Amino acid sequence: MNFKSLTIALAWNIGRMRLSNRVVLAYHGIWPGPTDNFLTVELENFRWQIEFVKKYYRIVTLEEVLESESGDRVAAITIDDCYARLLPEAIEFIRNNRIPVALFAPTGLLGGSIVAREKKYPVMTSSELLSIDSDLFSIGSHSITHRELTDLSDGEKEMEIRRSKEDLQNLLGHEVNLFAYPRGKYDCDIRNMTEMSGYTHAVTIEPGAVPWSCDPFQIPRVSVLRSTSRNMFRLMLTGLGDRIVKAYAKWNARKQMKSSETK
């Protein structure tokens, strides 16, 4: 075990006594093996992570996380982007374990692709999305085109938020109440527009546990990536992990900014 792994393992043992009471995990694709997409996780790791969460938390719907009471340790699972390679094995594992999942779909890209770090990744078709809509999979909107809403005009923002809801409701035949801000970009106006469009909850990619006074349209999530080791995953579920993840997010943002300045 190297120094980094030893440090993380020690921090987990220290932080285990103060596991966060309410967490929402954010996933993207679930791949059968190694992948070049940093957002995705391998199926084996996904299975281990969910089994680990089940040891310490009651896995509930996204809405139930905010309804939970003090002393009730709960977690919700979310998956963004609807990559076409959301494996049948992963879906079967979710169904066999009766795990509720919120799945966020970019309606205008269904049957097309999403670009991540200049590479294209196929997105589910409408029929594939319809086939997994069930009591376990709650389908939410991830806008129409997956563009950052903060870069758009007010009219474009409203279309991305409101029409994607209408498109999903027409496809699924029932109400759609959940929204995920594309790439986590939002502001006060976008938050209010989301509420006015008829959604009840919206998730961000702000790292950390869900506070007791959480705004239902600014729900933080713990992002699980390809690089998330088992020790780091354990740590991310603790109050100590919140601070480490937030510090890493700031460091990574500065690193990307410097990288873009040198190009």
N, C-alpha and C positions, 0 to 999 in steps of 0.2 A: 504493500500500500504506500503510495507516494504521499508527500507532505500535504498537498491540497486535499486528497481524499481523506487523510487522517484528520485534518482540521474540520472538514465538513461532517465527518462521522462524530467527532467529539461535540461539535455544535448541536447535532441532532440529539445526542444523549442529554445535553444540557437543556435543550429547548423542548424535549418531548413532554415535559410536565406542563407546558403551556401551549399546546396545540391550539391553533385558531379554532374558534367555535363554528365559524361559518365561512366556507370557501367555495368558490366557483372555479373549476378547472377549464382552461381554454385549449382545445386541440384544433388541428386542421386535418391533414390527410393521415391515414393509417396504412402503412406500406407493409408488404409481406417480408421485406428484407431491407438491406442497406439502400439508402436513397440520397440523391443530391439535393433534395429540397429540405432546407434547414427547418421549415415549419412542421414537417411531418415526423411521426414516430413509427418505429417498427412494431408490428403486431405483438411480438413477444413482450416488448416493453410496455405496451398499452395494457395487456392482460395483467402483468405484474403490478402496474400502477393502480389499476382499478381494484385488484385484490387487496393491495396495501391500504387503500382508502377505506375499503369495507371493514377493515379491522378496527378502525378508529372513528369512523363516521357512519351516519345513516345517509345513504344516497337518496336524494329527493329531487323534485322538479325545481327549476329556477325560481318559480314563484314561491314555492314552499320554503326556500332558503330565507327569504325576507319575512316570512310569516312565523319562522321558528322563534322559540322562547329561550330565555337564558337557561343555560344548563343542558340544552339540546344541541349536540354537536352534529352538524349537517353539512353535506357537500352536494354540489350539482355539477353535472358534466355537460359541456357545450362543445360543439364542433362547427367551425366556420368554413365557408367557401364551397362546401359540397363537392370536393374533389371526386372525380369518377372512380378513383381507386380507394374509396371507402369500402374495404374488402367485405365480401360476403361472410368471411370468417369472423370479422369484427362485428358485423351486424348480428350474426348468430350468437356470438359471445354476449353481446348486449341483451339480446332477447332471452337467452337461456338464464342469464343472471337477473333478469327483470330490472334492468338499470334504466331509469328515465334519462333521456338525452335531448337537449335542445340543439337543433341543427339549423344553421343559418344559411340561406340560399340567396345568391345574387341572381335575381329573376331574369335579367336580360342576357346572362351568360350561360344559362342552362343549355346543355348540348354544345357549348363552345369551350372556351378556355380562359384561365386566369394567368396573368404574368407575374412571376415571382423571381426577382433578381434576373431579369431579362430572359427567363425561360418560360415556356407555355406549358400549363398543366390542364388536362381535360377536366371539365365540370360535368356533373350528372346531367342526364336528360330530364325533361319534365316527367316522362313516364317512370324513370327510375326513382325520382323523388316521390312521386305519387305512390309507388309500390311500397315504400318504407314508412309512409305517414301512418301513425298508429297511436295507441295510448302510451307507448314508450317513447316514440320519436315525436317531439313537438317541433314543427317546422316554423321557423321565424324568418324575417326578412334581413338580407344583408345588402339592401339597396338594389338598384337595377344593374348598374354598370361597374360597381365596386370602385368608383372613383372616390377620392378623398373629398368629403362633403364641404370641408372648409375652403376648398379651392373653387367652389361653384357659386353661381348667382343664386339669389333667393328663389327664383322660379325653378331653377334646376334642382336645388336642394329639395324643394317641396315635391317635385316630380319623383325624384329618387326615393324619397321616404313614403309618400302617400301612394303613388301608383304601384310600387313594388308590393305593398300590402294588398292592394286590390287585385293585382295579378295572381298572387299566391292564393288569396281567398277564392278566386274564380277557378283556379286549378284544383285546389284541395276540397272545395265545397264546404268550408267552415271558417270560423273567425281566426285571424292571425293576430296575436297580441305581443309577440316578441320581436325585438330589433337589435342588430349588432352594428355599431358604427364601423363603416369600412376603414380598415387600417387603424381603427381606434380614434380617428380624428373627429372631433366635435367641439362645439362651444355652447354658450348659454342659449343662443338663438336656435341652434340645431336641436339641442335638448328639448326646448319648448315646442319646436315644430313637430318633433317626434311624439310628444304627448298629445298635441292638438290633432295629430293624424289618427288617433284612436288606439295607439299601442298602450300597453300597461307596464312594460318593462323594457329596458335597453341596457346592453352590456358594453363596457369599454375594454381597453387592454391596460388600464392602470393597474399595476401590480399590487397585490395585497389581499388580505381577508376582507370579508364583507362586514362593515361596522354596523352596530345596532341602530344607528340613526341614518342608515343608507338611503339615499335618494334612489327610487326604483328606476330612474333613467340615467343613473351614473354608477352602475354596479361594477366594481373592480373584479378582475379575474387573475388567476395564477396561470400564466402561459407555459405550456409544456411543449418543449421543442425536441428536435432530433438530438441535440447536445445535452439534454437534461439527464444527468446520471441518476442512479438510484439514490445515492446519498443526497444529492442536491434536491431531488424530488421530496425526500423525507423532510429536508430542512425547509423547503418552501411552504410546508404546511404549518410551520410554527410561527409564533410572533417574531422570533429572531430572524426567521427566514424572510419575513416581509421586508425588514430593513436591508438585508443583504440583496434581495431581488431589486429593490428600489435603487440601491446604490449602483448595482450592476447596470440597470437600465439607463441611469444618468451617464455612467462611464461609457456605455456602448453608444449613446446618442452623441457624446462628444467625439468619440472615435470616428463615427460615420461623418460627422460634420467636417472634421479635419481631412478625412479621405476625399470628400467631395471638393474641398478647397484646393487640393493638390491636383485635381483632374483638369 
